[in-house]
Amino acid sequence: MTLKAKDIMVKSFDMIHKDASIAQAIEKITHGRVRDTGHKTTSLMVIDEYNHLAGIITMFDILYHLRPSFLNYYGINGDELVWNDPQISKLINDLKAKKVGQIMSDNVTGASPDDDVIVILDRMIKNNYHRLPVLEKNLPIGVVYVADIYCSLFAQGT
């Protein structure tokens, strides 16, 4: 039997609107679902006003944008800069006020429900993706996680 995306995709996944606040995204990720494999969701599918996939927001995206923007241009080591609680609190509050659409990853590759799992796995490995949305007419209908591919392939003894 050939495994397809529709055979292993997670159909119950968290979504958020692109105009929602980062504070809402943080809350949803913090209290995210635990999948059958025991892995906790660390991302949200971002939708637009038509429920089409607009992007993905992950814990990594949020933490990346928590850093002061000057760190993107100037490298520092840990000894050069000391952060105190008020500075970190300000960074967190500033980030929480932003919209999901401002920091989400919007160049998202998706899969079709009938895509072969090995083709999806190849795409994920080549691009260092941890998840791939499954789309029908640009509507998210599921998510394939690399951990779920792993568990599906080796649980079947292939």
C-alpha positions as a Markdown table, in Angstrom:
| # | Residue | x | y | z |
|---|---|---|---|---|
| 1 | Met | 0.0 | 0.0 | 0.0 |
| 2 | Thr | 1.3 | 3.4 | -0.9 |
| 3 | Leu | 0.8 | 6.1 | 1.8 |
| 4 | Lys | -0.7 | 9.3 | 0.7 |
| 5 | Ala | -0.9 | 12.7 | 2.6 |
| 6 | Lys | -4.6 | 12.0 | 3.2 |
| 7 | Asp | -3.7 | 8.8 | 5.0 |
| 8 | Ile | -1.4 | 10.3 | 7.6 |
| 9 | Met | -2.4 | 14.0 | 7.8 |
| 10 | Val | -3.6 | 15.4 | 11.0 |
| 11 | Lys | -7.2 | 16.7 | 10.4 |
| 12 | Ser | -7.6 | 18.4 | 13.7 |
| 13 | Phe | -5.1 | 21.3 | 13.8 |
| 14 | Asp | -5.1 | 24.9 | 15.1 |
| 15 | Met | -5.6 | 27.9 | 12.9 |
| 16 | Ile | -5.5 | 31.6 | 13.5 |
| 17 | His | -6.5 | 34.6 | 11.4 |
| 18 | Lys | -3.7 | 36.8 | 9.9 |
| 19 | Asp | -5.2 | 39.8 | 11.7 |
| 20 | Ala | -5.1 | 38.2 | 15.1 |
| 21 | Ser | -2.6 | 39.5 | 17.6 |
| 22 | Ile | 0.6 | 37.8 | 18.4 |
| 23 | Ala | -0.6 | 37.5 | 22.0 |
| 24 | Gln | -3.5 | 35.3 | 20.7 |
| 25 | Ala | -1.0 | 33.2 | 18.7 |
| 26 | Ile | 1.2 | 32.8 | 21.8 |
| 27 | Glu | -1.8 | 31.6 | 23.8 |
| 28 | Lys | -2.9 | 29.1 | 21.1 |
| 29 | Ile | 0.6 | 27.7 | 20.7 |
| 30 | Thr | 1.2 | 27.5 | 24.5 |
| 31 | His | -2.1 | 25.5 | 24.9 |
| 32 | Gly | -1.7 | 23.7 | 21.6 |
| 33 | Arg | -2.9 | 20.2 | 20.8 |
| 34 | Val | -1.0 | 17.0 | 21.6 |
| 35 | Arg | -1.1 | 14.7 | 18.6 |
| 36 | Asp | -1.5 | 10.9 | 18.7 |
| 37 | Thr | 2.2 | 10.6 | 18.4 |
| 38 | Gly | 2.6 | 12.5 | 21.7 |
| 39 | His | 4.2 | 15.5 | 19.9 |
| 40 | Lys | 2.8 | 18.9 | 20.9 |
| 41 | Thr | 1.9 | 21.4 | 18.1 |
| 42 | Thr | 4.3 | 24.3 | 17.9 |
| 43 | Ser | 2.7 | 26.1 | 15.0 |
| 44 | Leu | -0.6 | 27.5 | 13.7 |
| 45 | Met | -1.9 | 27.6 | 10.1 |
| 46 | Val | -2.7 | 31.2 | 9.3 |
| 47 | Ile | -5.8 | 31.9 | 7.3 |
| 48 | Asp | -7.2 | 35.0 | 5.5 |
| 49 | Glu | -10.8 | 36.3 | 5.3 |
| 50 | Tyr | -11.7 | 33.5 | 2.8 |
| 51 | Asn | -10.2 | 30.8 | 5.1 |
| 52 | His | -7.4 | 30.3 | 2.5 |
| 53 | Leu | -4.0 | 29.5 | 3.8 |
| 54 | Ala | -2.1 | 32.8 | 4.2 |
| 55 | Gly | 1.0 | 31.4 | 6.0 |
| 56 | Ile | 2.2 | 29.6 | 9.1 |
| 57 | Ile | 3.4 | 31.0 | 12.4 |
| 58 | Thr | 5.6 | 28.9 | 14.6 |
| 59 | Met | 7.3 | 29.2 | 18.0 |
| 60 | Phe | 10.5 | 29.9 | 16.1 |
| 61 | Asp | 8.9 | 32.8 | 14.2 |
| 62 | Ile | 7.7 | 34.3 | 17.5 |
| 63 | Leu | 11.0 | 33.9 | 19.2 |
| 64 | Tyr | 12.9 | 35.2 | 16.2 |
| 65 | His | 10.8 | 38.4 | 16.2 |
| 66 | Leu | 11.2 | 38.8 | 20.0 |
| 67 | Arg | 14.9 | 39.7 | 19.5 |
| 68 | Pro | 15.8 | 43.3 | 18.9 |
| 69 | Ser | 15.9 | 44.0 | 15.2 |
| 70 | Phe | 19.5 | 45.3 | 15.4 |
| 71 | Leu | 20.6 | 41.7 | 16.1 |
| 72 | Asn | 19.7 | 40.9 | 12.5 |
| 73 | Tyr | 22.4 | 43.3 | 11.3 |
| 74 | Tyr | 25.1 | 43.3 | 14.0 |
| 75 | Gly | 26.4 | 40.2 | 15.7 |
| 76 | Ile | 27.1 | 40.2 | 19.4 |
| 77 | Asn | 28.2 | 37.6 | 21.8 |
| 78 | Gly | 26.6 | 37.0 | 25.2 |
| 79 | Asp | 29.2 | 39.0 | 27.1 |
| 80 | Glu | 28.6 | 42.2 | 25.2 |
| 81 | Leu | 24.9 | 42.8 | 26.1 |
| 82 | Val | 23.1 | 42.1 | 29.3 |
| 83 | Trp | 19.3 | 42.1 | 29.4 |
| 84 | Asn | 17.2 | 42.9 | 32.4 |
| 85 | Asp | 13.6 | 42.1 | 33.1 |
| 86 | Pro | 12.2 | 45.6 | 32.1 |
| 87 | Gln | 13.9 | 45.4 | 28.7 |
| 88 | Ile | 12.7 | 41.8 | 28.1 |
| 89 | Ser | 9.2 | 42.7 | 29.3 |
| 90 | Lys | 9.1 | 45.7 | 26.8 |
| 91 | Leu | 10.2 | 43.4 | 23.9 |
| 92 | Ile | 7.5 | 40.9 | 24.8 |
| 93 | Asn | 4.8 | 43.5 | 25.1 |
| 94 | Asp | 5.8 | 45.2 | 21.8 |
| 95 | Leu | 5.8 | 41.8 | 20.1 |
| 96 | Lys | 2.4 | 40.8 | 21.5 |
| 97 | Ala | 0.9 | 44.0 | 20.0 |
| 98 | Lys | 1.8 | 43.0 | 16.5 |
| 99 | Lys | -0.5 | 41.1 | 14.1 |
| 100 | Val | 0.2 | 37.5 | 13.1 |
| 101 | Gly | 0.4 | 38.6 | 9.4 |
| 102 | Gln | 3.3 | 40.8 | 10.3 |
| 103 | Ile | 5.6 | 38.0 | 11.3 |
| 104 | Met | 4.2 | 34.8 | 9.9 |
| 105 | Ser | 6.0 | 32.8 | 7.2 |
| 106 | Asp | 4.0 | 33.5 | 4.1 |
| 107 | Asn | 6.0 | 31.7 | 1.4 |
| 108 | Val | 4.4 | 28.3 | 2.3 |
| 109 | Thr | 4.6 | 25.1 | 0.3 |
| 110 | Gly | 1.7 | 22.8 | 0.6 |
| 111 | Ala | 0.8 | 19.3 | -0.4 |
| 112 | Ser | -2.2 | 17.7 | -2.1 |
| 113 | Pro | -4.2 | 15.0 | -0.3 |
| 114 | Asp | -3.1 | 12.5 | -3.0 |
| 115 | Asp | 0.6 | 13.3 | -2.8 |
| 116 | Asp | 2.8 | 10.3 | -2.0 |
| 117 | Val | 4.3 | 10.4 | 1.5 |
| 118 | Ile | 7.8 | 9.8 | 0.2 |
| 119 | Val | 7.5 | 12.8 | -2.2 |
| 120 | Ile | 6.3 | 14.9 | 0.8 |
| 121 | Leu | 9.2 | 13.6 | 2.9 |
| 122 | Asp | 11.7 | 14.5 | 0.2 |
| 123 | Arg | 10.3 | 18.0 | 0.0 |
| 124 | Met | 10.4 | 18.4 | 3.8 |
| 125 | Ile | 13.9 | 17.2 | 4.1 |
| 126 | Lys | 15.3 | 19.3 | 1.2 |
| 127 | Asn | 13.7 | 22.4 | 2.7 |
| 128 | Asn | 14.1 | 21.6 | 6.4 |
| 129 | Tyr | 10.3 | 21.8 | 6.9 |
| 130 | His | 8.9 | 20.2 | 10.1 |
| 131 | Arg | 5.3 | 20.4 | 8.8 |
| 132 | Leu | 3.5 | 20.7 | 5.5 |
| 133 | Pro | -0.1 | 21.9 | 5.1 |
| 134 | Val | -2.4 | 19.8 | 3.0 |
| 135 | Leu | -4.5 | 21.9 | 0.8 |
| 136 | Glu | -7.6 | 21.6 | -1.4 |
| 137 | Lys | -8.2 | 24.8 | -3.5 |
| 138 | Asn | -5.9 | 26.6 | -1.1 |
| 139 | Leu | -8.0 | 25.7 | 1.9 |
| 140 | Pro | -6.1 | 23.9 | 4.7 |
| 141 | Ile | -7.6 | 20.4 | 5.3 |
| 142 | Gly | -4.8 | 18.8 | 7.2 |
| 143 | Val | -1.1 | 18.9 | 8.2 |
| 144 | Val | 1.6 | 16.4 | 7.6 |
| 145 | Tyr | 4.3 | 16.5 | 10.3 |
| 146 | Val | 7.7 | 14.9 | 9.8 |
| 147 | Ala | 7.3 | 13.1 | 13.1 |
| 148 | Asp | 4.0 | 11.6 | 11.9 |
| 149 | Ile | 5.7 | 10.4 | 8.7 |
| 150 | Tyr | 8.4 | 8.8 | 10.8 |
| 151 | Cys | 5.9 | 7.0 | 13.1 |
| 152 | Ser | 3.7 | 5.9 | 10.2 |
| 153 | Leu | 6.6 | 4.5 | 8.2 |
| 154 | Phe | 8.2 | 2.6 | 11.0 |
| 155 | Ala | 5.0 | 1.5 | 12.7 |
| 156 | Gln | 4.2 | -0.4 | 9.5 |
| 157 | Gly | 7.6 | -2.0 | 9.4 |
| 158 | Thr | 8.6 | -0.6 | 6.0 |
